[in-house]
Structures are given as C-alpha cells and as structure tokens.
Amino acid sequence: MRSIRSPVLDANTVRTLAAVMALGTVGGIVMFARHGPARRPREFRAEDNPPEVLQVVWPLLVIVPQLYPFLVAVVPDLAYAGLPRFGFPGDDVAQIAGFLLWGLGGLLVLWAGRALGRFMMLQIAVATDHRLIDTGPYAFVRHPTYTGTMCLAVGVSLLFLSPILVGLAVAVVLVANYRARKEERLLGSPAGLGEAYGAYMARTGRFLPRPR
C-alpha cells in the first residue's frame, strides 16, 4: 500500500482530471437526455430479469463510481491525497490510461445508446415489436453498453488507485457478464429473436469485436 502522503500523480493534477470527468459526466447525461429515446417499450412478450436485489444493485454499481470524480474535484486533499491507495510499477502511466479508458467508455455508452434507441432499458426483456439492432457499435459487439460501463468503472479505479473503486469495478464486470449471458439466452430463444440472434452471435463478440 502506497503511503497516503505521497500521491503518484499530485493532487492538483488529479483534481484537474477529476473536474474534466465531472464535466464530461454532466455533458453525457445532458446529451443522452436530449437525444435519447423518446419512449421505451411498454409491453413485453418475454422477460428473464435477474433477482430484484440485482435490479437495484446494478444501477448503483454503474452510478456510484462515477460520482467519485465530483468528490475529488471538490476536496482532492481528502478524497485522493488523504486516502490509502495501491501502487505498482508504472502506476502513474496506468492512472493516465485509466482517464483515457474512462473517456472511451463514456463515448461508447453514448454511441450504443443512440444505436439502441428505445430498446435500451434496465429490464432483460423482449418487447412486442423487438427487432435486432446491428448498427453502430452493435455491428461489432453484442453488448457495447456493458463494455462502456466496464471501461468507465475500471478507468475510475485506475485513475484514483482506490481499493474500494477496484472492488466496485470487479462487481461491475461480474454483474455485466451475468446480465449479458441472460440477455443472450433470452434473445436467442424462440420467445426472443430466435435463429436471427444466433446468427448475429456467430459474427460478433460479446464485449469486444470478434477476430476475423
């Protein structure tokens, strides 16, 4: 564990990066609200939702780590320099990489949201008029929203080198994998999109593009 008196990147630098992240988060929310789906499906022909507790925990896992940059931007000496962090060779480079990974994740979530439109929802369900979306990032991966969400969580944990944020990032990765597998089983079933989704799975990767 690195001493709390010797930050890898100094508090002022991290505060600047955190402020950029906070502004980016607000901007992303505004963009999604303005250009996101006007309406969502109201009727479903099939559902396979996780246990109710996971339906509550998942949004919290997504949101809570993204609130941390706001805290660091306001009180960096307390939220960054004043807390224990983990360290490793090249950790300063990893912090910058974490910031870039966070930005990439945010852009991917926005891109996926635009492509998915009104079918972007918390429920794992098939709408009565559901159709296969294979445009935008969905032309390459089946779950770009989850990929982006994982990048956001891992990016935050790397930038601030916080063991707590790492724990949350691990939880995000585990739950995202769990939800993705449930979605694939439902969409590939006769009640979902059937053989069309099976063919789609054969040509795309789950979280990263499939090597050709």
Backbone bond lengths (Angstrom), bond angles and torsions (degrees), N, CA, C in turn:
res aa  C-N    CA-C-N  psi(-1)  N-CA   C-N-CA  omega(-1)  CA-C   N-CA-C  phi
1 M - - - 1.449 - - 1.524 109.63 -
2 R 1.322 117.63 129.60 1.457 121.77 -178.73 1.527 109.77 -75.14
3 S 1.317 117.31 141.75 1.456 120.95 177.77 1.519 111.09 -57.05
4 I 1.341 117.78 140.46 1.462 120.99 -179.10 1.517 111.29 -71.04
5 R 1.355 118.24 -9.94 1.460 120.53 -179.80 1.528 112.34 -91.81
6 S 1.328 117.59 -1.52 1.470 118.60 -177.25 1.528 110.21 -133.10
7 P 1.343 117.10 78.63 1.465 119.12 178.64 1.521 111.26 -60.77
8 V 1.313 116.40 150.64 1.456 120.81 177.39 1.521 108.37 -68.32
9 L 1.326 117.06 -63.91 1.455 121.21 167.27 1.523 107.09 -92.27
10 D 1.323 117.16 137.81 1.460 118.98 -175.74 1.526 111.08 -64.89
11 A 1.315 115.32 159.47 1.464 122.00 -173.31 1.525 111.93 -60.54
12 N 1.329 118.29 -36.31 1.468 120.14 -179.06 1.527 111.54 -66.98
13 T 1.340 116.04 -41.12 1.465 119.67 178.13 1.518 110.59 -63.26
14 V 1.326 115.73 -46.64 1.459 119.88 -179.36 1.521 110.80 -65.84
15 R 1.322 116.10 -35.41 1.472 118.60 177.76 1.524 110.64 -62.38
16 T 1.326 116.81 -39.97 1.464 120.24 178.09 1.520 111.04 -63.87
17 L 1.335 116.10 -45.38 1.461 119.64 178.31 1.525 111.47 -63.35
18 A 1.333 116.01 -39.55 1.465 120.11 178.96 1.525 111.00 -64.89
19 A 1.331 116.74 -37.84 1.464 120.26 178.72 1.529 110.47 -65.34
20 V 1.338 116.41 -39.46 1.466 120.05 176.61 1.530 109.97 -62.73
21 M 1.332 116.77 -41.57 1.462 120.94 179.04 1.526 111.18 -64.66
22 A 1.326 116.09 -41.55 1.465 119.56 179.46 1.527 110.81 -62.88
23 L 1.332 116.34 -45.01 1.469 119.79 177.66 1.525 110.89 -64.13
24 G 1.334 116.12 -39.78 1.464 119.73 178.35 1.518 112.08 -63.81
25 T 1.331 116.67 -37.62 1.459 120.72 178.14 1.520 111.05 -64.24
26 V 1.325 115.95 -46.36 1.470 119.82 178.55 1.522 110.47 -62.53
27 G 1.342 116.31 -44.16 1.459 119.83 179.22 1.515 112.10 -62.16
28 G 1.328 116.90 -40.13 1.453 120.76 178.87 1.516 112.12 -64.22
29 I 1.326 116.44 -40.82 1.469 120.37 178.60 1.518 110.39 -64.15
30 V 1.329 116.18 -42.26 1.473 120.16 179.37 1.524 110.50 -63.77
31 M 1.337 116.56 -45.25 1.468 120.05 179.78 1.517 111.44 -61.69
32 F 1.335 116.18 -41.91 1.463 119.19 -178.63 1.522 110.40 -67.72
33 A 1.334 116.48 -38.02 1.465 120.04 179.89 1.525 111.12 -67.27
34 R 1.338 116.59 -36.18 1.469 120.21 -177.58 1.517 112.59 -79.39
35 H 1.323 116.50 -36.50 1.460 119.92 -173.51 1.521 112.98 -114.16
36 G 1.321 117.95 3.69 1.445 121.26 -179.75 1.515 111.53 -75.49
37 P 1.332 116.36 -178.20 1.466 120.56 -177.59 1.513 112.09 -62.67
38 A 1.341 116.45 134.66 1.458 120.90 179.55 1.524 111.45 -73.44
39 R 1.313 116.66 -29.85 1.457 120.38 178.90 1.515 109.49 -147.02
40 R 1.303 115.58 154.77 1.457 121.39 179.82 1.523 109.31 -115.65
41 P 1.335 117.17 159.41 1.468 119.07 178.90 1.519 111.16 -58.38
42 R 1.318 115.69 138.48 1.460 121.14 178.63 1.523 111.98 -103.30
43 E 1.311 115.95 -24.11 1.455 120.01 -177.39 1.522 110.06 -121.27
44 F 1.331 115.36 136.45 1.455 121.54 -179.41 1.524 109.64 -120.75
45 R 1.321 114.76 144.40 1.465 118.27 175.95 1.523 111.84 -97.44
46 A 1.331 117.23 -13.74 1.463 121.34 176.63 1.523 109.00 -158.38
47 E 1.337 116.00 144.94 1.465 121.85 178.40 1.523 109.56 -140.38
48 D 1.327 115.49 151.72 1.462 121.78 174.65 1.526 107.78 -148.70
49 N 1.318 115.61 61.89 1.453 120.93 -175.11 1.524 111.48 -74.28
50 P 1.343 117.33 148.43 1.462 121.03 174.21 1.529 109.73 -65.73
51 P 1.342 117.23 171.67 1.462 119.53 173.78 1.525 110.71 -53.46
52 E 1.317 115.79 151.15 1.465 120.29 -173.95 1.520 112.40 -56.63
53 V 1.335 117.34 -35.99 1.459 119.47 -178.58 1.529 110.81 -62.43
54 L 1.344 117.01 -37.03 1.460 119.54 178.36 1.525 111.41 -72.07
55 Q 1.310 117.22 -28.69 1.458 120.24 176.34 1.521 110.81 -66.12
56 V 1.329 116.29 -28.09 1.465 120.73 176.59 1.520 110.92 -85.49
57 V 1.333 116.08 -40.27 1.470 120.78 -175.94 1.525 111.67 -68.66
58 W 1.340 118.11 -37.64 1.456 120.61 -174.72 1.532 112.66 -58.57
59 P 1.339 120.62 -51.12 1.476 118.78 178.12 1.531 112.41 -59.89
60 L 1.338 116.84 -35.16 1.459 119.54 178.87 1.525 111.07 -66.24
61 L 1.338 116.76 -40.53 1.463 120.11 177.97 1.522 111.27 -62.93
62 V 1.331 116.30 -33.62 1.459 120.47 179.83 1.524 110.86 -74.04
63 I 1.324 117.07 -42.56 1.463 121.96 -170.36 1.522 112.93 -82.94
64 V 1.344 117.26 -46.73 1.473 121.13 -170.30 1.533 112.91 -55.71
65 P 1.353 120.63 -48.81 1.473 118.17 179.96 1.526 113.39 -61.14
66 Q 1.343 117.27 -27.23 1.465 120.22 -178.44 1.522 112.33 -79.18
67 L 1.329 117.09 -8.73 1.464 120.66 174.94 1.527 111.41 -85.17
68 Y 1.325 116.69 -18.54 1.461 120.21 -175.16 1.529 113.17 -63.13
69 P 1.347 119.91 -39.87 1.471 118.58 177.62 1.534 113.02 -58.55
70 F 1.321 117.99 -31.72 1.469 120.26 176.82 1.523 109.92 -62.37
71 L 1.338 115.77 -41.90 1.461 120.39 -179.79 1.527 110.82 -65.82
72 V 1.325 117.09 -43.39 1.468 120.94 -179.54 1.530 110.36 -66.37
73 A 1.327 117.10 -37.30 1.462 120.38 179.77 1.520 111.40 -63.89
74 V 1.330 116.80 -30.73 1.467 120.67 -177.94 1.525 111.46 -87.87
75 V 1.334 117.11 -46.19 1.474 120.70 -177.21 1.530 109.98 -131.53
76 P 1.339 117.95 72.13 1.467 120.28 -177.16 1.525 113.67 -63.19
77 D 1.329 117.55 -35.17 1.460 119.68 -179.03 1.521 111.65 -65.55
78 L 1.321 116.42 -29.73 1.463 120.06 178.86 1.523 111.78 -88.62
79 A 1.327 117.16 -47.46 1.460 121.06 -172.05 1.523 113.61 -83.50
80 Y 1.348 117.63 -17.03 1.463 120.09 179.59 1.520 111.60 -122.66
81 A 1.304 117.88 -65.00 1.463 120.90 -175.23 1.520 112.09 -69.31
82 G 1.325 117.84 -23.95 1.460 120.62 -176.05 1.510 114.78 -93.98
83 L 1.340 117.89 5.19 1.462 121.06 -178.52 1.525 110.88 -118.52
84 P 1.334 117.18 149.74 1.477 119.77 176.61 1.527 110.31 -63.49
85 R 1.322 116.26 144.62 1.460 122.07 177.43 1.510 108.80 -135.21
86 F 1.320 116.61 159.82 1.453 119.92 174.67 1.525 107.98 -94.33
87 G 1.304 117.06 153.36 1.452 121.46 179.76 1.519 111.15 -136.58
88 F 1.327 116.57 159.94 1.454 122.80 179.48 1.517 107.85 -162.53
89 P 1.323 119.26 163.18 1.466 120.53 179.25 1.529 111.41 -57.10
90 G 1.320 115.95 129.58 1.451 120.17 179.71 1.519 113.31 79.55
91 D 1.332 117.11 18.77 1.456 118.93 -176.65 1.523 113.18 -67.30
92 D 1.330 117.91 -26.99 1.455 119.11 177.68 1.533 110.54 -66.64
93 V 1.333 116.31 -38.44 1.467 120.40 175.93 1.530 109.99 -66.14
94 A 1.350 115.21 -39.27 1.460 119.64 179.23 1.529 110.77 -63.32
95 Q 1.328 117.32 -34.15 1.461 119.59 178.88 1.530 110.86 -64.24
96 I 1.314 116.88 -44.81 1.464 119.89 177.33 1.529 110.11 -64.77
97 A 1.340 116.27 -40.83 1.464 119.96 177.49 1.525 110.47 -61.41
98 G 1.333 116.76 -37.34 1.455 120.64 177.82 1.520 111.98 -62.84
99 F 1.325 115.95 -40.18 1.468 120.07 177.67 1.526 110.69 -63.17
100 L 1.333 116.86 -44.00 1.463 120.91 179.42 1.527 111.07 -67.12
101 L 1.346 116.49 -39.09 1.460 120.62 178.37 1.523 110.23 -63.27
102 W 1.319 116.32 -40.30 1.464 120.93 176.95 1.532 110.32 -58.95
103 G 1.327 116.92 -46.79 1.462 120.14 179.47 1.513 112.27 -61.86
104 L 1.336 116.44 -41.89 1.458 120.63 178.25 1.530 110.56 -62.46
105 G 1.319 116.73 -42.08 1.454 120.57 179.11 1.514 112.50 -62.26
106 G 1.328 116.58 -42.13 1.456 119.69 179.02 1.518 112.32 -63.19
107 L 1.317 116.44 -43.76 1.470 119.89 178.51 1.526 111.11 -63.41
108 L 1.334 116.30 -37.90 1.460 119.89 -179.18 1.522 111.25 -67.29
109 V 1.333 117.28 -40.21 1.462 120.49 178.01 1.530 110.61 -63.12
110 L 1.325 117.19 -43.02 1.466 120.25 178.70 1.529 110.96 -64.11
111 W 1.326 116.53 -43.30 1.471 121.06 179.86 1.529 110.44 -62.84
112 A 1.335 115.88 -44.25 1.460 120.20 179.54 1.523 111.08 -64.93
113 G 1.331 116.69 -39.61 1.456 119.63 179.08 1.512 112.34 -62.91
114 R 1.329 116.47 -39.85 1.469 120.14 177.59 1.518 110.90 -64.53
115 A 1.340 116.65 -40.41 1.464 120.05 -178.39 1.526 111.60 -71.45
116 L 1.328 117.06 -40.71 1.462 120.92 -175.36 1.526 111.87 -76.16
117 G 1.333 116.48 -29.37 1.457 119.77 176.23 1.516 113.20 62.01
118 R 1.309 116.66 -134.67 1.454 120.72 -173.39 1.518 113.39 -73.20
119 F 1.340 117.82 -8.33 1.452 119.74 177.40 1.526 112.33 -85.04
120 M 1.319 117.48 3.27 1.464 120.97 175.40 1.526 107.96 -83.45
121 M 1.324 116.78 114.89 1.453 121.00 -174.05 1.522 109.92 -154.63
122 L 1.332 115.43 161.66 1.459 120.87 -179.91 1.528 111.23 -73.31
123 Q 1.332 116.15 -36.19 1.457 119.33 -178.50 1.532 111.46 -66.86
124 I 1.318 115.38 147.22 1.459 120.50 169.89 1.520 105.20 -95.26
125 A 1.314 115.19 95.97 1.455 120.25 -170.21 1.520 110.25 -152.52
126 V 1.329 114.66 163.70 1.460 122.32 176.51 1.520 107.23 -115.46
127 A 1.324 116.18 118.93 1.462 120.26 -179.99 1.521 110.42 -71.65
128 T 1.317 115.78 159.90 1.466 119.95 -179.29 1.526 111.42 -60.93
129 D 1.320 117.12 -30.87 1.466 120.77 179.47 1.524 111.27 -111.67
130 H 1.326 116.81 29.67 1.466 121.39 -175.91 1.524 110.70 -61.72
131 R 1.329 115.65 144.99 1.460 120.96 175.72 1.517 109.17 -141.38
132 L 1.299 115.56 159.18 1.458 121.21 -178.89 1.522 109.87 -73.91
133 I 1.319 116.36 127.47 1.468 122.41 175.24 1.522 107.65 -101.70
134 D 1.318 116.74 114.45 1.468 120.66 179.51 1.525 111.20 -131.35
135 T 1.333 115.95 33.45 1.455 121.59 176.75 1.526 109.74 -113.37
136 G 1.335 116.40 169.87 1.456 119.58 -178.10 1.524 110.22 60.76
137 P 1.343 118.12 -139.99 1.469 119.63 -179.68 1.522 112.49 -67.06
138 Y 1.351 116.68 -19.57 1.468 120.14 179.73 1.530 112.16 -70.92
139 A 1.307 117.41 -8.82 1.457 119.79 173.43 1.521 111.19 -73.61
140 F 1.327 117.50 -16.82 1.466 121.46 -175.02 1.529 112.60 -117.38
141 V 1.340 117.08 -37.45 1.468 120.92 -178.68 1.520 109.56 -132.94
142 R 1.333 115.54 152.28 1.457 120.27 -176.42 1.518 113.32 -82.45
143 H 1.349 116.35 -23.68 1.467 119.38 -174.96 1.532 111.02 -135.16
144 P 1.324 118.23 61.17 1.468 119.30 -179.00 1.522 113.48 -63.88
145 T 1.328 117.58 -27.40 1.463 119.49 177.30 1.525 110.07 -64.02
146 Y 1.326 116.67 -43.11 1.457 119.84 177.85 1.523 111.07 -67.60
147 T 1.330 116.68 -38.50 1.468 119.58 176.72 1.524 110.31 -59.49
148 G 1.334 116.16 -47.27 1.455 120.19 179.07 1.509 112.64 -62.93
149 T 1.336 116.58 -40.42 1.468 120.70 179.80 1.522 110.90 -64.21
150 M 1.333 116.82 -40.35 1.457 119.77 177.62 1.528 110.97 -66.03
151 C 1.332 117.27 -39.02 1.470 120.59 177.27 1.527 110.79 -62.61
152 L 1.318 116.95 -40.32 1.462 121.03 178.25 1.527 110.83 -61.02
153 A 1.332 116.41 -47.74 1.460 120.39 -177.05 1.527 111.99 -67.96
154 V 1.327 116.86 -44.85 1.464 120.25 179.87 1.530 110.29 -67.42
155 G 1.335 116.82 -38.88 1.460 120.49 179.48 1.515 112.41 -61.07
156 V 1.327 117.19 -44.05 1.466 121.31 178.45 1.524 110.54 -62.39
157 S 1.328 116.74 -43.79 1.465 119.63 -177.75 1.525 111.67 -66.11
158 L 1.333 117.44 -35.78 1.467 119.75 178.20 1.514 112.38 -70.83
159 L 1.317 116.88 -40.28 1.458 119.03 -178.48 1.525 111.61 -63.37
160 F 1.323 116.87 -44.81 1.462 120.03 -175.13 1.524 113.29 -94.59
161 L 1.355 117.10 -4.90 1.465 122.06 177.26 1.531 111.77 49.47
162 S 1.326 115.26 43.54 1.462 120.79 -177.41 1.520 110.83 -100.53
163 P 1.330 118.29 125.16 1.464 120.01 176.87 1.530 112.29 -59.59
164 I 1.326 117.30 -34.59 1.469 120.48 179.43 1.522 110.12 -65.61
165 L 1.332 116.59 -45.01 1.457 119.94 179.16 1.530 111.67 -66.13
166 V 1.333 117.08 -32.80 1.466 120.20 175.63 1.525 109.66 -63.89
167 G 1.332 116.56 -42.60 1.455 120.10 177.81 1.516 111.86 -60.55
168 L 1.336 116.75 -41.28 1.461 120.50 177.81 1.526 110.82 -66.19
169 A 1.348 116.75 -38.75 1.467 120.33 179.07 1.524 110.77 -63.43
170 V 1.327 117.10 -41.03 1.461 120.61 177.34 1.524 110.07 -61.36
171 A 1.332 116.82 -41.97 1.463 120.92 178.56 1.525 110.84 -63.46
172 V 1.338 116.81 -39.96 1.463 120.52 178.07 1.521 110.19 -61.31
173 V 1.327 117.64 -44.72 1.461 121.40 -179.17 1.531 110.51 -62.97
174 L 1.323 117.37 -43.75 1.459 120.99 -178.72 1.526 112.05 -65.17
175 V 1.319 116.49 -46.61 1.465 119.80 -178.16 1.526 110.51 -69.43
176 A 1.324 117.22 -37.60 1.469 119.99 177.73 1.524 110.81 -61.39
177 N 1.339 117.04 -42.18 1.466 120.37 176.59 1.522 111.18 -62.60
178 Y 1.311 116.40 -42.81 1.465 121.37 179.61 1.527 110.61 -61.54
179 R 1.331 116.60 -47.24 1.457 120.31 -179.00 1.531 111.07 -66.75
180 A 1.327 117.00 -40.10 1.462 120.10 -178.94 1.526 111.06 -61.81
181 R 1.330 117.31 -41.92 1.459 120.63 179.97 1.530 111.17 -65.52
182 K 1.335 116.58 -39.36 1.465 119.57 177.77 1.532 110.36 -65.14
183 E 1.328 116.87 -41.91 1.464 119.84 179.07 1.523 111.04 -61.34
184 E 1.324 116.27 -42.37 1.458 119.77 -178.48 1.525 111.70 -65.72
185 R 1.334 116.58 -39.65 1.465 118.74 177.91 1.522 111.05 -63.86
186 L 1.326 116.97 -41.38 1.456 120.32 -178.99 1.527 111.40 -69.54
187 L 1.325 116.96 -48.43 1.461 120.01 -177.04 1.525 112.14 -67.56
188 G 1.324 117.28 -28.70 1.454 120.20 179.09 1.522 113.86 -84.74
189 S 1.339 116.92 -5.25 1.465 121.00 -178.95 1.523 110.56 -82.05
190 P 1.341 117.94 165.97 1.464 120.59 176.05 1.522 113.01 -59.20
191 A 1.328 116.75 -29.78 1.460 119.95 178.29 1.525 111.84 -75.62
192 G 1.351 116.18 -15.90 1.457 120.32 179.47 1.512 111.16 -96.79
193 L 1.342 115.44 -118.61 1.460 120.48 -179.89 1.526 112.44 -107.75
194 G 1.330 116.22 -0.04 1.452 121.43 172.44 1.521 115.21 59.68
195 E 1.332 115.00 -134.72 1.463 120.89 -174.32 1.523 112.49 -63.48
196 A 1.316 117.04 -29.78 1.472 119.50 179.29 1.528 110.33 -61.37
197 Y 1.334 116.07 -39.52 1.464 118.64 179.48 1.525 110.56 -74.29
198 G 1.329 117.00 -33.16 1.457 119.60 175.81 1.523 111.74 -61.30
199 A 1.318 116.66 -41.61 1.461 120.57 177.44 1.524 110.75 -67.06
200 Y 1.323 116.17 -36.29 1.466 121.17 178.04 1.530 110.11 -64.47
201 M 1.335 116.63 -42.12 1.467 120.49 178.93 1.528 111.17 -63.08
202 A 1.333 116.56 -33.21 1.461 120.20 -177.38 1.520 112.56 -68.49
203 R 1.324 116.84 -24.07 1.470 118.75 -176.87 1.529 113.58 -108.57
204 T 1.330 118.59 1.16 1.459 121.57 -179.64 1.521 110.80 -128.57
205 G 1.332 116.19 159.02 1.452 121.21 174.34 1.518 110.42 -93.05
206 R 1.318 115.71 162.73 1.469 119.10 -178.55 1.525 110.98 -70.17
207 F 1.326 116.84 -54.49 1.469 120.87 -178.25 1.522 112.55 -119.05
208 L 1.328 116.87 -23.57 1.455 121.97 179.10 1.521 108.81 -127.41
209 P 1.331 118.80 153.24 1.465 120.23 179.53 1.515 111.94 -56.03
210 R 1.307 115.62 141.07 1.454 121.01 178.84 1.535 109.41 -74.74
211 P 1.343 117.85 131.07 1.477 119.75 177.17 1.519 110.28 -59.21
212 R 1.303 116.35 135.31 1.462 120.67 -179.57 1.529 110.43 -94.20
